[in-house]
Amino acid sequence: MNTKINDILEDFDSLSLNEQEELIEIEKKRLIENKRKLLVDEVKEAENEYTEGKYITGDTDELMRAIDDENTSDK
């Protein structure tokens, strides 16, 4: 573990149990909010790609072949 994380853990250990619980709840909420923001950004990117026509259609086999083709062309 890096020094920064160790320092944070040491500081955390110096808190009372109530403070530790409160901090954990705050961080859980912050983590949820950060994940939500990331999801919103991903949806916006997908919407932009759809608007720009950067999508493919087809059945499962066709989509899998397109993905394989794309991965092969990247190498």
Buried (B, 14 or more C-beta within 10 A) or exposed (E): EEEEEEEEEEEEEEEEEEEEEEEEEEEEEEEEEEEEEEEEEEEEEEEEEEEEEEEEEEEEEEEEEEEEEEEEEEE
